[in-house]
Amino acid sequence: MALGLVLISSVSCLTAQTNIQLLNYTNIWRYNQSGSNLMTAWRDRTYNDAPAPWMEATGMIGVEDVPGGYSQPISQVLTRPDQGGPITVYMRTHFNFSASLPRTGVVMTAMNFVDDGAVIYLNGAEVYRFRVPTNQIFSTVASGGPAVEGTNEVVTFTPTNLLAGDNVIAVELHQNAAGSSDAVFGMSLTALVPAPLVIVDQPDSILVPAGDPASFTAGVTGSNPYYRWFTNGPSGFVQIPGAAGTNFATYTILSTTTNMSGTQFRVVVTNLLGSVTSTIATLTVVLDTFGPRLAEAILTNSPGSLPNLIHVVFDNPVARISATNHANYAIAILNKTNRVLINTNVSIPYATDTIRITTVTNMDPTNCYVLIVNNVTDIRTNFIAPNSQITLGTYTTNTFVPAIHGWKWNEDNVDLGTAWRERLFNDNVAGWGDGISVFRYDQSPGFDVNFCFADQIMGATSLGPITYYFRAHFNSARAGRAPLRLRYAVDDGAIFYINGVELPNTRVRLPAGSVTHTTLATEIADATNCVTVTTEVTNLLAGDNVMAVEVHQALADNDNDIIMGVEVTSVFADSCPLPVPPRPRMSITRMPPTGLSTAINIRWTNGPIQSVTNNGFALLGSDTVTGPWVEVQPMSTNMVIPLNRARQFYRLSLVRELQ
């Protein structure tokens, strides 16, 4: 059996690694500037740095004749080399790493101020060096200093000797000459700790009509999940070709057939810390006898008048002849006997699942209107359930992220992976700044910010990295799916995320697939105009959400500008609720035999046609009392059904409870 699939972003990975601050620039350090050769023992965690000549001071450790070049304060405790201080100063500080946290896969980020060179050790093992030759001794001079004094130099590393509990960072700071007039070292150290995997939402068994797609989704918490989907075969479960990757929280069969019914699926999810396996989900495929459903009905405005135009959306394409027959529609006011006259020119102006109805008179949007539909069929000739109903809604616009908005941003030229996009990521650590959008920096002579956000430039970034990361929180009263409008200006390329998931069809001048902090935008583009696009969010949360944007430059060097501005709005359809109707009474009568065939007559009282109080019940049938249940066609409230099976079961269900 061939299975077709599509890739859907891992919207169900709810948490990622934890960002932990291990050291701040102001941590206490032990330091030794005696000028003695301490060899290598001083780097070890258990080395005794209590006796003299070891001393103690608050970071940053140093002596600086021009301290204004640094963004952090310097404890002026060292002796200048040109005034008798040593070429090399030794430093040590401790941090605690909780035993409750995993140590496999931890990625550390060190932000360093170094003048001139340094070698950094964790528990005695070297993790990085700045401008110091290998095999150094205490008299080895650095090969130079930073290109710009006061530069924050950022490195990442994956430790192999991280311990639960006490750990030691040891640093030897080297000057580039005995005549140096300053010596500075400061460090901020953070750790990205992976989270173990947990399946919090197992894939569900599903029933679909033949020809429809079928999707299975696993909700997973944990960092960097890798999904592999399996299906049952003659000798057990086998991996589905192509159904593996970091973006496979959902596996989708594009078109189902009845011979797929009974197929089982499960997913195995792995990361550095282990693997988890889901429960088994079963696919049931039945013949498509399901009539169309009412998905949405919205009042819109004609120019200069009250609403009298209604857009009606069905869940499937509908047959034009039945869908454009105005007699198949009625509009009532809830809890009133009034009817609204419908014009005869019902049309299908756009997609085949959408129709347009106009009323003879304008409608008052403060009323609660109900659209009642009968006799409309889909393109497979299945009838809609008798008296199917939906209340008419109106659109409400919500601004999630205004053009002027508070953001956190990071321009440390470090690859932040994927964790930074997640809602629960901790951006209250070193490296993340605060600012008000719109963000920009431009060194072009005579630069004129002549674009859509020109009056709103508030924040300023700096130049240097290829990639800039931005995060902003916003609130939503609703959860789930919502249409979005993005209005943005970016220079040069960008990717937009909400709660860790990339928004579809919004990637700007960046290649498809995964990107890193070194990925260049595909072209240079000055943000002289705003661009507006429509998209959809699928994982909106009621309450706090996070918009994340990464902006990439097109040039690794000599790129002289960066701009990021975005405004996010959504449109919701608000409508009043339909009352729950009374349950109808169903009767089954055996028909007189005709020839060799027999039949039954099933009737139910569903109220008068186009009734508001009794609405939208569908007749379902099954060969077993446990299902699967399918709609019986052609649907009406008075049906003659041949008896062509040993046993048949029937029931009535309210259509909107089946959706």
N, C-alpha and C positions, 0 to 999 in steps of 0.2 A: 504494500500500500504506500503510495507516494503522499507525503505530507508537505504542504506548502507553508511557508512561514514568513513573518515580517519581524523586524527588530523594533522593539519599543524600549525607550529609556527605562533605566532601573528606578522607576518612580516609587518603588516600595522598599528601597533601602532607607530606613528612617534615621539611622544614626551612623556617624563615621567616627574616625579616631578622635581621641581627646587631646586637646592642646594644653600642655602643662608648663607653667613657668617654673624653671628650676633655679635659675640665678638671675638677679637683677644687677644693673650696673652698680648699685649701692651696697652689694653684699660685702661682708667682712672678709678680708684676705690676710693671710700671713705672707710676709715677704722678707727676702734676705738680699741685702745689697753690700755684703761684706767684701765682695771681690774674690771670694774663695771658689775653687773648683769643687762643686758638690757632686760631680760625677753623675750617677743615674739613680741612686737610692732615694733621693729626695722626691722623685716622681711617684713613688709607690703610695698606696692608700694608707698603709700603717706607719709610714715614716713619722718620726717624732719631730714636729716643728715648733714645739713649745720653748725650748731653751734659746737663749741669745746665741747668735745675733739675729735670730728671727724676731720680727716685729709685726705689729698688727695695725691695719688701717682700713677705713671704709673706701670701697671703690668709687671712682676710678683711681687706680694707683698711678702716680707719676709726678713729674715736675715739668712745667711748661712755661716758657717765657712769653708765649702769646696764647693764653687759654681761650680767647674768644672764638677760636676756630672750631671748638667742640660743642656739641649739643648737650653734653652731660658734664656735671661739675667734676673737677679733678682734685683729689686730696694731694696737696703739694708736699709729699713726704719723702720723695727721692732726692738724691744729690745729683746735680747735673754732671755728666761725664767731663765737661770742660772745666769743672771746678773740683775734680777729684773723685767723682762717682765712677762706678764700674761700667764696663762694656755690657755686662750681663747681670740682670736682676732675676731672682727666682721667686715665684709666687705660688700659693696654694689656697684653695678654698674647698669647702665641703658642701654637698647637697644630698638630700634624702630622696630616694625613689621608693614609693610605696610597694610593699610586698604583695599587695592585692592586685597590682597591675601587671599585665604581661610585659615581658622584656623582649620577646621575639618581634622583629619587624618595627621596632621603635626607630623613628627618624628624628635626629636632633638638629636644631638650627642655632648656630652661634653667631651673634652680631657683635663685631669686635672693633674697637678703636686701638690701632697698633701704631706705635712710633718707636723704632723703625721696623723691626722684624720680630717674629715670635714663633715658638714651637709649642703646641698645645697637646696635653696628654690627658687621657681619662684612665684613672686607676693604673697608671704606669705605662699605658700603651699610647703611642702617638696617634692623633686623629687629624691633625692638620698643621701646616707650617706656612708662615708668611715671610718670604724674602730672607730665609736663613739657609745656608748650604747644609747638605747632609753631613753626618759625622762631625757635627759641631762640638766645640768645647767651650769653656767659659770665656775664652778670649776671642772667639770667632765673631767677626763683625757681620752685620746684616748687609745684604747686597744693595740695599737702598731703602727708601721709605715709600709711603703711599703717594700716589700721583698728586693728590690734593690733601694737605694736612687736615685732619678732622674727618676724613672719609670713614663712614661706617662700612666695614668690610664683612660680608655675610657669607658663611659657609654652612653646608649641611653635610651630615655624615650619619652612617648607620653603625652604632656601636656594637661590638661583639663581646664586650666584657662588662656590660652594665650589670650592677648588682642590686639586689633587693636590700633596701636600707641605705647605709652610708656609702657615698662615692666621693672621689676627689678629682677635681680639675687642677692640674699643675701646668704652669706656664713659665717658660724662660724667655725673657724679653731682652733682645739684643739691639745695640745701637750700631749705626753704620760707620762710626768713627769715634775715636777717643775724644775728639773735640766737639762732640754733639752737645747742643745747648738744651735739649729736652729729652724726656723719655716718658711714654704714656702707654698704659694698657687698661682697657675696660671691656667687660663682657656681659652680655645678656644671653642666657641659654634657655631654650624651650625644647620640649619633647612632644612629638606627635605619637601618641600611644594607640595602637590598633585595638579595636573592640572585637570581642569574640562574636561569632555569628549565632543568631537565634531566629528561627522562623516563627514570626508572630501571627502570620496570616497564611494558612495552608491553602494551596490551590483547590478550588471547588469543583466538584463534579457538575457538569452542565448538560442541558438539553438544548439542541438547536435544530431548526428546520434545515433540510437538505439544501445545499447551495449557499447557506450563510456561513460567515466565518465563525471560528470558535477560538476563544482565548483562555489560557490558563495563566494565573499570576500567583507568585509567591511573595508575601510581604516579609522582608528580611531586615533585621537590625544587625549592625556590625560594619566593620570597615572593609573596603575593597573586596566586595563579594564577586566571585566568579561563578557563573551559572552553567550547569550542564543538564539539559533536558533528556529524559529517557522515555521510551515507550515499550510496552510489553511485546515480546516476540515468542516464537515457539519454545525457546529454551530459557526464558526469563527476560528481564529488562535489558534493552540495548540502547545505546546513545543515539539520538537523532542527529544525522549528519547536518552540520551547519548551525545547530541549535545550542551554541555555547558562546560565552563571552561575558564581559562585564555589564553589558546592556541588555541582558536577557532575563530580567525579572518576569517578563511576559513572553510566552510562546504562543504564536497565533497560527492557526490553520486558515488559509485564506478562503477556501471553498470546501465545504464538507459534502460527503456522499453517504448514503445509507449504509454502505458496507464498512464505514468507519465506526459504526455504532458498536459500543462495547470496548473500544480501545481505551487503554489505561495509560496515564502519564504520571511522572513524578520528576522532581528536580533535585539535583545534588549541588549544594552551594559550598564553595571552599574559599578560604583565605589563608594567610600565613599561620594562623592559630589553629586551624583544623577544618572540619567539614560537617555539614548537617544535611540530612535527607528529609524531604517532605513526605507527607502521606500521599497515598495514591488517589488520583482524581480520574473519574470515568467520563468518557464522552458518549452521549446518547444522541443519535441523529434520527429524526423522524421525517416523514414526508411533509412538505410545506403545505399545510392547510390553514395556516394562521392568517387571518384577515389583517388589513392595515390598522395601525393604532394612531390615535391623535397624539402627536408629540408636543405641539405648541400652537397657540393661536394668539396673535398679537394685534392690538389696535395701533394703527399708525396715523399720522396727521397728513391730511391734504393741505396744500398751501393756503393759508388764510382762513382755515375753517376748523371746526371741531373734528374729531376722528370719525371717519365713515369708511375707512379702508382697513380690511382685516387680512393679514397673512396667516395662512393655515399650513402647518408642516405635519406631514405624516411620517411614520418611521420607515416606510418603504415607498418606492415609486408606485403611483396609482394609475389606473386606466383612465385615459383622458375623457372618454365619453361619460363615464359615471361621475368622475370628479368635477366636471364642468357643468353638470346638471344642477341648476339652482334649486330644483325641487327636493334635492337630497340634503338640504341644509335648512336649519331654522335657528333663529336667535331669540332667546328669552331673557327676561330679567329675573334673577334669582328671587324667590319668594313673592313674585308678582305674576299676574296673568298676562301681562303685556307681551306682545311679539313685535319684533323689529323687521320691517319689510326688507327683503334682499333683492337687489337688482338681478336681472336675468343674465348679465354678462359675467359669469364666473369664469376665470381664466387660469391658465398655468403659464405664468410669464417667465419663470426661471427654470429651476430643476424640476424633474418629474415627481418629486415628493412634496412640492409646495404649490398651493393654489392661492388665488387672490379673490376675495369677496368684497363687494361694495354694498353699502346699505342705501336705501332710498333717502333716508334722513340722517343727519348727523347724530352721533351717539354721545351721551354724557359719560365721560370716563370715571365719574364718581359712582356710577351704578356698577353692580356686579352682573355682567352679562355671561350667558351660557350659550355656547355653540353646540347644537345637536345635529348629528350626522347619521344618515342611513343610506344603505344601498350603494355605497362607494366600494369599488373592488380594487385590488392590486393588480399588477400586470400578469399574475398567475390566475386571475379571476376569483380569488378568495374574497368573500364579502366581509366588510367591517361589521362588528357586533351591533345588533339593533340598538338604536338610541344611544350610540356612543357620544360622550359629552366631555367638554373641557371648558373651563372658564377663560374668558378673554383677558389677557394680560397687557400691561403697558411696560415700556422699557424705562429702567432707572439707571442713570450713569453714576458710577462710583470711581473716584480718583484714588487709586491705591498709592502711587508714588508721584507726588507733584514735581514739577520742574525744579522748584526750590525745596530741597529736602536734605535732611541730615544723613551723611554717609560715613562709613569707615573705609579707609583705603590703605593699600600696601604697595610700596614701590621699592622693595628691598632687593629686587632682582634675584629672587629665590623661587624655585618651582614649588608651589603650594599644593600640588597634586589635585585632588578632588574634594578633600575634606572642607576646604574653605567655602564651598558653595552651600553647604548644609545649614539648615536653620539653627542647629544647636552648636555650631562651631564657635569657639571662644575667640573673639577678635579684640578682647580687652587685654591684650598683651603687647609687649614691645614689638615694634614694626608696623603696627596699625595706627594710623592717624585719624583724626576727626575733622570733618569739613562739611560745608554746605555746597551742594551742587548749584551751578554747573562747574566742573573741574576743567582747567586748561592750563597750558604753559606753551608759550610760543616765542621763539627768538627771531622770527622773521622781521626784517626791517619794515617799519610802517605797518605792522600787522593790524588789521581791522576786524574785530569780531562781528562780522556782518552776517549773522545767521539767526535762526529762529529763537535761540536762547540768549541773544546778545544783551538784553537788559537784565539778565539774571546771573551773570558770571560772579560767583561768590568764592569758590574754593580754588586753590592753586596747587598744582603738583609741581614736580621738578623733572628735569630730563635725565636720562641715563638708561633705565631698563628697557627691554623690549616689551615687557608685559606689566600692566598695572591691574591690581585687583580691587574691586569695589563691592561693598555690602551695605544694604539698607533694609531696615525692618519696616513692615507696614501691617495694618490690621484689616481683617475681613470679617464681615458678619456671617458669611456663608462658607461652606466647604464644598470640595469636589471640583467640578468642571466650571469654567467660566470663559466666555470670549474676552479677549483683551485687545486693546489698541496701544501699540508702542509708538511713541513719537520721540525720535532720538537724533543726536548729532554725535558722531564718533570720528576720531582720527587716530589710526587708520582703519583697523578692523575690530570686531567685538563679537562676544558670545553672551547671551542673556539667559539667566537661570532664575527659577523660583523654587525655593525649598530643595535645591540640589538638582533639579531637572531642567535640561535645556528646553527653552520655548521653541516649538516647531517653527520652521521657516523664518527664523529671525537672525541667523548667523550672517555676519557682515564681513565680507572680504577676508575670510579665513577658510582654509581647506577643510573638507569633510573629515570626520574621524576625530581621534584624540589629538589634543594639542598640549604643548608644554610651554614653559615660560620663555623658551627660545624660538617658538614658532612665529614666523614673520607673517604679517598681513600680505595678501596677494598683490596689493597695489597701493600706491600712495594716493590718499584722498583727503583733501582739505575739507573740513566740515563747514562749508559755506552755506549749506541749506539743511533743514531738518527733513528727515524721512519718516513717513508714517506707514506702519504695517499692521495688519490684523493677524492674530494668532489665538491660541487657546491654552489655558492652564488646566491641567488635569488633576493636580494634587494640592489644590488650595485648602488651607486649614481655617477653621473658624477660630479667630483670634490672631495670634502672632504668626507672621510669615516673613520670609527674607527674599529680597531681590538681590541677585549677585551678577556682576558684570565683570568680564575680563576684557581689557582693551589692549590690542597688540599693535606695535609699530611695524611699518613696512621695511625699515632699514635698521640693521644692527648697529650701524654707526652713522653719525651725521644726520639723524632724524631730529628736526628742530622744533617739533610741536607734538602736543597730545591734547585731545579734547574728549570729555565724556559728559554728556547730558542726556537724561532720559525722563520721560513722563509716561506713566502707565495708568490707563483707565480701563474700566470694565463696564459692560452693560448687562444687567440682569432683567429678566422678565418677571414682573410682580403680578400676581393674580390672587383673587380670593379663593378660598377652598370650596370644593364641591361637598355638599352634604352626603353622608352615606345613605343610600337608598334602602328601603325595606327589601328583604329577600323575596324573590318571586316564588310562586307556587307552580310546580312542574307536574304534568300528568303524562303518563305513557299508556297508549292504547294499542293493542294488536289489531292490525288491519286485516280485513277478510282476505284469504289467500287468492292470488291471481295466478292461474297456471301452476307452475312448480315453485313459485317464489312467494315468500311471505315478507311482511314489512311491519314496522311499528310507526305510530304517529306520536311525536313528542311535541307538546305545546307548553308554553309557560306564559303567565300573565306578567308582562313587563310594562304595564301601563299603556295608555294610548300612544300611538306613534307620535314622536316629538314631545314626549313627556319629560318634564324636568325632574319630577320626584321619583320616577322609576327609570333607571338608565343603565345602559352599557353592560348587560350580562351576555356572556358567550357560552354556547353549549360545547362541552368537551367530552371526548370519548376515549376509551381505552379497552384493550383486551384483558387487562388485569386491574384489580382494584387499587394496586399500588402504582399504576402508570407504566410507561409514560402516557400523559394525557395530551391530546391534540384537538384542535378545533374541528367541529363537524361542519362540512360545507355541502351545498351553499347555505349560508347562515340565514335563519329567519326565526320568528317566534312560533312557527307552525311548520314542522318538518316531518316528511315521510322518509324513513330510513330503512333500506333493505336489511333483512337479517341474513347475513352471509358469513357469520362466524359462529363458532360454538358458544362463546359467551361474549357479551358486550356490556360495558359499564358506561354510564353517562352521569354528568354532573354539570351544574351551572356555576360559573365563576364571574365575579365582577371584573370587567376588563382592566380597570386601572390597578387592580390588585395583582394582575398578571404581568404588568410592565416591569 
